[in-house]
Amino acid sequence: MVRYSDDFRREVIAARRQSHETTAQVARQYGIAPGTLKSWMDKFYAENPQELEADNRALRDEHAQLLAEQEELRKQLPWLK
């Protein structure tokens, strides 16, 4: 069984949180199994629930912004409906 350093785990978790890529894609970039990264993320969020809420809030904000941009484009290009 491979043992990863805490610094490496923190680096991979930070990369996943900052990326728009899937867990599998980030795991592949770092040469680890997607299930390993998922378990690290689960443990991180269990120990830091405020970070989970912060990430969810950021995603909700981004989603609202994208919906607003989509609506603006629909107004500008009515034939796209």
Gaussian input, Z-matrix of N, CA and C with variables (Angstrom, degrees):
# hf/3-21g

backbone

0 1
 N
 C     1     B1
 C     2     B2     1     A1
 N     3     B3     2     A2     1     D1
 C     4     B4     3     A3     2     D2
 C     5     B5     4     A4     3     D3
 N     6     B6     5     A5     4     D4
 C     7     B7     6     A6     5     D5
 C     8     B8     7     A7     6     D6
 N     9     B9     8     A8     7     D7
 C    10    B10     9     A9     8     D8
 C    11    B11    10    A10     9     D9
 N    12    B12    11    A11    10    D10
 C    13    B13    12    A12    11    D11
 C    14    B14    13    A13    12    D12
 N    15    B15    14    A14    13    D13
 C    16    B16    15    A15    14    D14
 C    17    B17    16    A16    15    D15
 N    18    B18    17    A17    16    D16
 C    19    B19    18    A18    17    D17
 C    20    B20    19    A19    18    D18
 N    21    B21    20    A20    19    D19
 C    22    B22    21    A21    20    D20
 C    23    B23    22    A22    21    D21
 N    24    B24    23    A23    22    D22
 C    25    B25    24    A24    23    D23
 C    26    B26    25    A25    24    D24
 N    27    B27    26    A26    25    D25
 C    28    B28    27    A27    26    D26
 C    29    B29    28    A28    27    D27
 N    30    B30    29    A29    28    D28
 C    31    B31    30    A30    29    D29
 C    32    B32    31    A31    30    D30
 N    33    B33    32    A32    31    D31
 C    34    B34    33    A33    32    D32
 C    35    B35    34    A34    33    D33
 N    36    B36    35    A35    34    D34
 C    37    B37    36    A36    35    D35
 C    38    B38    37    A37    36    D36
 N    39    B39    38    A38    37    D37
 C    40    B40    39    A39    38    D38
 C    41    B41    40    A40    39    D39
 N    42    B42    41    A41    40    D40
 C    43    B43    42    A42    41    D41
 C    44    B44    43    A43    42    D42
 N    45    B45    44    A44    43    D43
 C    46    B46    45    A45    44    D44
 C    47    B47    46    A46    45    D45
 N    48    B48    47    A47    46    D46
 C    49    B49    48    A48    47    D47
 C    50    B50    49    A49    48    D48
 N    51    B51    50    A50    49    D49
 C    52    B52    51    A51    50    D50
 C    53    B53    52    A52    51    D51
 N    54    B54    53    A53    52    D52
 C    55    B55    54    A54    53    D53
 C    56    B56    55    A55    54    D54
 N    57    B57    56    A56    55    D55
 C    58    B58    57    A57    56    D56
 C    59    B59    58    A58    57    D57
 N    60    B60    59    A59    58    D58
 C    61    B61    60    A60    59    D59
 C    62    B62    61    A61    60    D60
 N    63    B63    62    A62    61    D61
 C    64    B64    63    A63    62    D62
 C    65    B65    64    A64    63    D63
 N    66    B66    65    A65    64    D64
 C    67    B67    66    A66    65    D65
 C    68    B68    67    A67    66    D66
 N    69    B69    68    A68    67    D67
 C    70    B70    69    A69    68    D68
 C    71    B71    70    A70    69    D69
 N    72    B72    71    A71    70    D70
 C    73    B73    72    A72    71    D71
 C    74    B74    73    A73    72    D72
 N    75    B75    74    A74    73    D73
 C    76    B76    75    A75    74    D74
 C    77    B77    76    A76    75    D75
 N    78    B78    77    A77    76    D76
 C    79    B79    78    A78    77    D77
 C    80    B80    79    A79    78    D78
 N    81    B81    80    A80    79    D79
 C    82    B82    81    A81    80    D80
 C    83    B83    82    A82    81    D81
 N    84    B84    83    A83    82    D82
 C    85    B85    84    A84    83    D83
 C    86    B86    85    A85    84    D84
 N    87    B87    86    A86    85    D85
 C    88    B88    87    A87    86    D86
 C    89    B89    88    A88    87    D87
 N    90    B90    89    A89    88    D88
 C    91    B91    90    A90    89    D89
 C    92    B92    91    A91    90    D90
 N    93    B93    92    A92    91    D91
 C    94    B94    93    A93    92    D92
 C    95    B95    94    A94    93    D93
 N    96    B96    95    A95    94    D94
 C    97    B97    96    A96    95    D95
 C    98    B98    97    A97    96    D96
 N    99    B99    98    A98    97    D97
 C   100   B100    99    A99    98    D98
 C   101   B101   100   A100    99    D99
 N   102   B102   101   A101   100   D100
 C   103   B103   102   A102   101   D101
 C   104   B104   103   A103   102   D102
 N   105   B105   104   A104   103   D103
 C   106   B106   105   A105   104   D104
 C   107   B107   106   A106   105   D105
 N   108   B108   107   A107   106   D106
 C   109   B109   108   A108   107   D107
 C   110   B110   109   A109   108   D108
 N   111   B111   110   A110   109   D109
 C   112   B112   111   A111   110   D110
 C   113   B113   112   A112   111   D111
 N   114   B114   113   A113   112   D112
 C   115   B115   114   A114   113   D113
 C   116   B116   115   A115   114   D114
 N   117   B117   116   A116   115   D115
 C   118   B118   117   A117   116   D116
 C   119   B119   118   A118   117   D117
 N   120   B120   119   A119   118   D118
 C   121   B121   120   A120   119   D119
 C   122   B122   121   A121   120   D120
 N   123   B123   122   A122   121   D121
 C   124   B124   123   A123   122   D122
 C   125   B125   124   A124   123   D123
 N   126   B126   125   A125   124   D124
 C   127   B127   126   A126   125   D125
 C   128   B128   127   A127   126   D126
 N   129   B129   128   A128   127   D127
 C   130   B130   129   A129   128   D128
 C   131   B131   130   A130   129   D129
 N   132   B132   131   A131   130   D130
 C   133   B133   132   A132   131   D131
 C   134   B134   133   A133   132   D132
 N   135   B135   134   A134   133   D133
 C   136   B136   135   A135   134   D134
 C   137   B137   136   A136   135   D135
 N   138   B138   137   A137   136   D136
 C   139   B139   138   A138   137   D137
 C   140   B140   139   A139   138   D138
 N   141   B141   140   A140   139   D139
 C   142   B142   141   A141   140   D140
 C   143   B143   142   A142   141   D141
 N   144   B144   143   A143   142   D142
 C   145   B145   144   A144   143   D143
 C   146   B146   145   A145   144   D144
 N   147   B147   146   A146   145   D145
 C   148   B148   147   A147   146   D146
 C   149   B149   148   A148   147   D147
 N   150   B150   149   A149   148   D148
 C   151   B151   150   A150   149   D149
 C   152   B152   151   A151   150   D150
 N   153   B153   152   A152   151   D151
 C   154   B154   153   A153   152   D152
 C   155   B155   154   A154   153   D153
 N   156   B156   155   A155   154   D154
 C   157   B157   156   A156   155   D155
 C   158   B158   157   A157   156   D156
 N   159   B159   158   A158   157   D157
 C   160   B160   159   A159   158   D158
 C   161   B161   160   A160   159   D159
 N   162   B162   161   A161   160   D160
 C   163   B163   162   A162   161   D161
 C   164   B164   163   A163   162   D162
 N   165   B165   164   A164   163   D163
 C   166   B166   165   A165   164   D164
 C   167   B167   166   A166   165   D165
 N   168   B168   167   A167   166   D166
 C   169   B169   168   A168   167   D167
 C   170   B170   169   A169   168   D168
 N   171   B171   170   A170   169   D169
 C   172   B172   171   A171   170   D170
 C   173   B173   172   A172   171   D171
 N   174   B174   173   A173   172   D172
 C   175   B175   174   A174   173   D173
 C   176   B176   175   A175   174   D174
 N   177   B177   176   A176   175   D175
 C   178   B178   177   A177   176   D176
 C   179   B179   178   A178   177   D177
 N   180   B180   179   A179   178   D178
 C   181   B181   180   A180   179   D179
 C   182   B182   181   A181   180   D180
 N   183   B183   182   A182   181   D181
 C   184   B184   183   A183   182   D182
 C   185   B185   184   A184   183   D183
 N   186   B186   185   A185   184   D184
 C   187   B187   186   A186   185   D185
 C   188   B188   187   A187   186   D186
 N   189   B189   188   A188   187   D187
 C   190   B190   189   A189   188   D188
 C   191   B191   190   A190   189   D189
 N   192   B192   191   A191   190   D190
 C   193   B193   192   A192   191   D191
 C   194   B194   193   A193   192   D192
 N   195   B195   194   A194   193   D193
 C   196   B196   195   A195   194   D194
 C   197   B197   196   A196   195   D195
 N   198   B198   197   A197   196   D196
 C   199   B199   198   A198   197   D197
 C   200   B200   199   A199   198   D198
 N   201   B201   200   A200   199   D199
 C   202   B202   201   A201   200   D200
 C   203   B203   202   A202   201   D201
 N   204   B204   203   A203   202   D202
 C   205   B205   204   A204   203   D203
 C   206   B206   205   A205   204   D204
 N   207   B207   206   A206   205   D205
 C   208   B208   207   A207   206   D206
 C   209   B209   208   A208   207   D207
 N   210   B210   209   A209   208   D208
 C   211   B211   210   A210   209   D209
 C   212   B212   211   A211   210   D210
 N   213   B213   212   A212   211   D211
 C   214   B214   213   A213   212   D212
 C   215   B215   214   A214   213   D213
 N   216   B216   215   A215   214   D214
 C   217   B217   216   A216   215   D215
 C   218   B218   217   A217   216   D216
 N   219   B219   218   A218   217   D217
 C   220   B220   219   A219   218   D218
 C   221   B221   220   A220   219   D219
 N   222   B222   221   A221   220   D220
 C   223   B223   222   A222   221   D221
 C   224   B224   223   A223   222   D222
 N   225   B225   224   A224   223   D223
 C   226   B226   225   A225   224   D224
 C   227   B227   226   A226   225   D225
 N   228   B228   227   A227   226   D226
 C   229   B229   228   A228   227   D227
 C   230   B230   229   A229   228   D228
 N   231   B231   230   A230   229   D229
 C   232   B232   231   A231   230   D230
 C   233   B233   232   A232   231   D231
 N   234   B234   233   A233   232   D232
 C   235   B235   234   A234   233   D233
 C   236   B236   235   A235   234   D234
 N   237   B237   236   A236   235   D235
 C   238   B238   237   A237   236   D236
 C   239   B239   238   A238   237   D237
 N   240   B240   239   A239   238   D238
 C   241   B241   240   A240   239   D239
 C   242   B242   241   A241   240   D240

   B1=1.4451
   B2=1.5258
   B3=1.3320
   B4=1.4567
   B5=1.5252
   B6=1.3114
   B7=1.4661
   B8=1.5194
   B9=1.3129
   B10=1.4651
   B11=1.5257
   B12=1.3226
   B13=1.4637
   B14=1.5292
   B15=1.3162
   B16=1.4597
   B17=1.5278
   B18=1.3337
   B19=1.4651
   B20=1.5247
   B21=1.3219
   B22=1.4578
   B23=1.5262
   B24=1.3166
   B25=1.4715
   B26=1.5270
   B27=1.3353
   B28=1.4668
   B29=1.5205
   B30=1.3174
   B31=1.4644
   B32=1.5307
   B33=1.3246
   B34=1.4667
   B35=1.5210
   B36=1.3174
   B37=1.4699
   B38=1.5206
   B39=1.3276
   B40=1.4683
   B41=1.5246
   B42=1.3203
   B43=1.4657
   B44=1.5210
   B45=1.3244
   B46=1.4725
   B47=1.5166
   B48=1.3265
   B49=1.4632
   B50=1.5237
   B51=1.3195
   B52=1.4566
   B53=1.5225
   B54=1.3025
   B55=1.4562
   B56=1.5222
   B57=1.3153
   B58=1.4578
   B59=1.5263
   B60=1.3059
   B61=1.4578
   B62=1.5233
   B63=1.3160
   B64=1.4584
   B65=1.5245
   B66=1.3187
   B67=1.4633
   B68=1.5218
   B69=1.3225
   B70=1.4647
   B71=1.5239
   B72=1.3279
   B73=1.4629
   B74=1.5261
   B75=1.3167
   B76=1.4690
   B77=1.5224
   B78=1.3134
   B79=1.4668
   B80=1.5254
   B81=1.3126
   B82=1.4652
   B83=1.5419
   B84=1.3312
   B85=1.4671
   B86=1.5301
   B87=1.3101
   B88=1.4633
   B89=1.5239
   B90=1.3158
   B91=1.4614
   B92=1.5188
   B93=1.3269
   B94=1.4593
   B95=1.5293
   B96=1.3115
   B97=1.4638
   B98=1.5278
   B99=1.3358
   B100=1.4655
   B101=1.5249
   B102=1.3207
   B103=1.4633
   B104=1.5161
   B105=1.3203
   B106=1.4643
   B107=1.5185
   B108=1.3321
   B109=1.4657
   B110=1.5232
   B111=1.3141
   B112=1.4655
   B113=1.5276
   B114=1.3141
   B115=1.4736
   B116=1.5287
   B117=1.3292
   B118=1.4627
   B119=1.5276
   B120=1.3321
   B121=1.4580
   B122=1.5243
   B123=1.3294
   B124=1.4641
   B125=1.5291
   B126=1.3216
   B127=1.4623
   B128=1.5286
   B129=1.3292
   B130=1.4672
   B131=1.5279
   B132=1.3486
   B133=1.4607
   B134=1.5287
   B135=1.3207
   B136=1.4675
   B137=1.5278
   B138=1.3224
   B139=1.4659
   B140=1.5286
   B141=1.3473
   B142=1.4626
   B143=1.5265
   B144=1.3264
   B145=1.4683
   B146=1.5286
   B147=1.3252
   B148=1.4591
   B149=1.5274
   B150=1.3176
   B151=1.4663
   B152=1.5225
   B153=1.3205
   B154=1.4613
   B155=1.5197
   B156=1.3323
   B157=1.4730
   B158=1.5196
   B159=1.3233
   B160=1.4676
   B161=1.5276
   B162=1.3276
   B163=1.4630
   B164=1.5272
   B165=1.3338
   B166=1.4616
   B167=1.5226
   B168=1.3212
   B169=1.4601
   B170=1.5323
   B171=1.3194
   B172=1.4636
   B173=1.5300
   B174=1.3280
   B175=1.4619
   B176=1.5272
   B177=1.3214
   B178=1.4705
   B179=1.5246
   B180=1.3355
   B181=1.4640
   B182=1.5229
   B183=1.3213
   B184=1.4593
   B185=1.5283
   B186=1.3171
   B187=1.4608
   B188=1.5276
   B189=1.3291
   B190=1.4641
   B191=1.5223
   B192=1.3296
   B193=1.4608
   B194=1.5264
   B195=1.3167
   B196=1.4611
   B197=1.5235
   B198=1.3240
   B199=1.4638
   B200=1.5224
   B201=1.3254
   B202=1.4679
   B203=1.5289
   B204=1.3195
   B205=1.4676
   B206=1.5270
   B207=1.3221
   B208=1.4648
   B209=1.5319
   B210=1.3183
   B211=1.4639
   B212=1.5210
   B213=1.3135
   B214=1.4777
   B215=1.5278
   B216=1.3127
   B217=1.4629
   B218=1.5206
   B219=1.3172
   B220=1.4727
   B221=1.5209
   B222=1.3263
   B223=1.4623
   B224=1.5257
   B225=1.3170
   B226=1.4567
   B227=1.5243
   B228=1.3309
   B229=1.4597
   B230=1.5296
   B231=1.3375
   B232=1.4618
   B233=1.5420
   B234=1.2876
   B235=1.4713
   B236=1.5218
   B237=1.3224
   B238=1.4783
   B239=1.5180
   B240=1.3115
   B241=1.4647
   B242=1.4724
   A1=109.08
   A2=115.86
   A3=121.27
   A4=108.76
   A5=116.08
   A6=122.03
   A7=107.76
   A8=116.13
   A9=121.65
   A10=109.40
   A11=115.82
   A12=119.90
   A13=109.77
   A14=115.18
   A15=120.48
   A16=110.94
   A17=116.93
   A18=120.50
   A19=110.88
   A20=116.67
   A21=120.65
   A22=110.18
   A23=116.65
   A24=120.22
   A25=110.59
   A26=116.60
   A27=119.98
   A28=111.03
   A29=117.28
   A30=121.60
   A31=111.18
   A32=116.34
   A33=120.64
   A34=110.45
   A35=117.95
   A36=121.54
   A37=109.98
   A38=117.45
   A39=120.87
   A40=110.59
   A41=116.66
   A42=120.25
   A43=110.73
   A44=116.55
   A45=120.22
   A46=111.17
   A47=117.12
   A48=120.90
   A49=111.66
   A50=118.07
   A51=121.66
   A52=112.97
   A53=116.74
   A54=121.90
   A55=111.72
   A56=115.21
   A57=120.88
   A58=110.36
   A59=116.58
   A60=120.91
   A61=109.82
   A62=115.35
   A63=120.19
   A64=110.25
   A65=114.16
   A66=120.18
   A67=110.17
   A68=116.79
   A69=120.60
   A70=111.37
   A71=117.21
   A72=120.31
   A73=111.25
   A74=116.81
   A75=120.12
   A76=109.75
   A77=117.01
   A78=120.54
   A79=110.45
   A80=116.69
   A81=121.00
   A82=110.74
   A83=116.90
   A84=120.91
   A85=111.43
   A86=116.37
   A87=120.53
   A88=112.93
   A89=116.21
   A90=119.86
   A91=114.79
   A92=115.86
   A93=119.37
   A94=109.14
   A95=116.09
   A96=121.01
   A97=109.68
   A98=117.60
   A99=120.02
   A100=112.92
   A101=117.69
   A102=120.81
   A103=112.29
   A104=116.39
   A105=120.73
   A106=110.13
   A107=115.93
   A108=119.51
   A109=110.36
   A110=117.48
   A111=119.78
   A112=110.54
   A113=117.61
   A114=119.18
   A115=110.43
   A116=117.76
   A117=120.35
   A118=110.36
   A119=116.62
   A120=120.72
   A121=110.35
   A122=117.24
   A123=120.96
   A124=110.79
   A125=116.07
   A126=120.36
   A127=110.62
   A128=116.95
   A129=121.55
   A130=110.48
   A131=116.67
   A132=120.03
   A133=111.96
   A134=118.01
   A135=120.75
   A136=110.12
   A137=116.31
   A138=120.91
   A139=112.17
   A140=117.13
   A141=122.35
   A142=110.46
   A143=117.99
   A144=119.29
   A145=113.42
   A146=117.22
   A147=120.05
   A148=110.86
   A149=117.68
   A150=121.16
   A151=110.49
   A152=117.23
   A153=120.73
   A154=109.65
   A155=116.23
   A156=119.65
   A157=110.95
   A158=117.92
   A159=120.87
   A160=110.84
   A161=117.20
   A162=120.45
   A163=110.90
   A164=116.60
   A165=120.02
   A166=111.21
   A167=117.23
   A168=121.89
   A169=110.32
   A170=116.80
   A171=120.66
   A172=110.57
   A173=116.70
   A174=119.88
   A175=111.50
   A176=117.55
   A177=120.31
   A178=110.44
   A179=117.29
   A180=121.30
   A181=110.91
   A182=116.26
   A183=120.30
   A184=110.69
   A185=116.82
   A186=121.26
   A187=110.63
   A188=117.13
   A189=121.04
   A190=111.00
   A191=116.69
   A192=120.60
   A193=110.62
   A194=117.04
   A195=120.62
   A196=111.46
   A197=117.50
   A198=120.16
   A199=111.06
   A200=117.20
   A201=120.95
   A202=110.45
   A203=117.24
   A204=120.43
   A205=110.89
   A206=116.25
   A207=120.79
   A208=110.09
   A209=116.88
   A210=120.24
   A211=111.09
   A212=116.96
   A213=121.04
   A214=110.42
   A215=116.96
   A216=119.99
   A217=111.52
   A218=116.73
   A219=119.92
   A220=110.89
   A221=117.25
   A222=120.91
   A223=110.82
   A224=116.02
   A225=121.30
   A226=111.71
   A227=116.98
   A228=122.40
   A229=108.64
   A230=117.42
   A231=119.92
   A232=114.08
   A233=117.67
   A234=120.38
   A235=112.10
   A236=118.42
   A237=121.03
   A238=113.72
   A239=117.60
   A240=120.36
   A241=108.91
   D1=132.75
   D2=-178.41
   D3=-82.39
   D4=137.33
   D5=177.99
   D6=-110.81
   D7=120.66
   D8=-179.79
   D9=-97.69
   D10=145.74
   D11=179.64
   D12=-72.11
   D13=156.90
   D14=177.97
   D15=-62.46
   D16=-36.94
   D17=178.12
   D18=-62.31
   D19=-42.68
   D20=178.75
   D21=-63.47
   D22=-44.37
   D23=179.11
   D24=-59.78
   D25=-46.18
   D26=179.36
   D27=-61.17
   D28=-40.23
   D29=179.49
   D30=-62.74
   D31=-44.63
   D32=-178.95
   D33=-68.16
   D34=-42.20
   D35=178.30
   D36=-61.73
   D37=-44.51
   D38=178.65
   D39=-62.20
   D40=-41.33
   D41=179.24
   D42=-62.40
   D43=-41.03
   D44=179.68
   D45=-66.57
   D46=-40.98
   D47=-178.27
   D48=-68.33
   D49=-30.27
   D50=-176.91
   D51=-91.23
   D52=-9.67
   D53=-173.57
   D54=-98.25
   D55=152.33
   D56=171.93
   D57=-94.71
   D58=8.50
   D59=179.51
   D60=-86.81
   D61=162.06
   D62=179.06
   D63=-72.63
   D64=164.82
   D65=176.03
   D66=-58.37
   D67=-42.12
   D68=-179.34
   D69=-62.55
   D70=-40.73
   D71=-179.84
   D72=-65.70
   D73=-44.32
   D74=179.47
   D75=-65.40
   D76=-43.08
   D77=178.98
   D78=-59.26
   D79=-43.82
   D80=179.43
   D81=-60.51
   D82=-40.58
   D83=179.85
   D84=-61.35
   D85=-32.64
   D86=-178.28
   D87=-97.88
   D88=0.50
   D89=176.37
   D90=72.93
   D91=31.99
   D92=177.34
   D93=-122.53
   D94=165.21
   D95=179.24
   D96=-74.35
   D97=140.92
   D98=177.83
   D99=-56.46
   D100=-36.98
   D101=178.18
   D102=-63.51
   D103=-33.78
   D104=177.30
   D105=-64.42
   D106=-47.70
   D107=179.58
   D108=-64.31
   D109=-40.50
   D110=178.81
   D111=-60.30
   D112=-42.55
   D113=179.67
   D114=-67.04
   D115=-36.62
   D116=176.36
   D117=-63.26
   D118=-42.77
   D119=179.94
   D120=-65.25
   D121=-43.32
   D122=178.60
   D123=-58.94
   D124=-45.22
   D125=179.82
   D126=-65.78
   D127=-42.23
   D128=179.28
   D129=-58.81
   D130=-48.16
   D131=-178.62
   D132=-69.69
   D133=-31.68
   D134=176.97
   D135=-66.23
   D136=-36.70
   D137=-179.59
   D138=-83.47
   D139=-19.60
   D140=-175.92
   D141=-134.42
   D142=67.28
   D143=-176.39
   D144=-60.98
   D145=-26.80
   D146=177.44
   D147=-65.07
   D148=-31.47
   D149=177.99
   D150=-71.73
   D151=-35.88
   D152=175.57
   D153=-62.11
   D154=-46.23
   D155=178.82
   D156=-63.90
   D157=-39.25
   D158=178.39
   D159=-63.73
   D160=-42.61
   D161=178.45
   D162=-65.73
   D163=-41.18
   D164=178.11
   D165=-64.28
   D166=-41.22
   D167=178.42
   D168=-62.40
   D169=-43.21
   D170=179.04
   D171=-62.93
   D172=-40.95
   D173=178.52
   D174=-67.09
   D175=-39.08
   D176=177.25
   D177=-64.12
   D178=-41.91
   D179=178.14
   D180=-62.82
   D181=-44.16
   D182=179.09
   D183=-63.95
   D184=-39.90
   D185=178.63
   D186=-62.40
   D187=-44.51
   D188=178.56
   D189=-62.07
   D190=-40.56
   D191=178.81
   D192=-64.23
   D193=-42.68
   D194=179.31
   D195=-65.56
   D196=-38.52
   D197=176.54
   D198=-64.06
   D199=-40.64
   D200=177.88
   D201=-64.21
   D202=-42.53
   D203=177.81
   D204=-63.69
   D205=-39.96
   D206=178.78
   D207=-62.99
   D208=-44.03
   D209=179.29
   D210=-63.54
   D211=-40.58
   D212=178.02
   D213=-62.35
   D214=-41.59
   D215=177.44
   D216=-64.90
   D217=-38.04
   D218=177.71
   D219=-63.68
   D220=-36.26
   D221=177.78
   D222=-67.49
   D223=-39.26
   D224=-178.58
   D225=-74.85
   D226=-31.72
   D227=-176.57
   D228=-128.00
   D229=75.94
   D230=-173.80
   D231=-61.53
   D232=-21.74
   D233=179.73
   D234=-73.29
   D235=-5.65
   D236=179.54
   D237=-83.52
   D238=-5.68
   D239=-177.67
   D240=-57.86

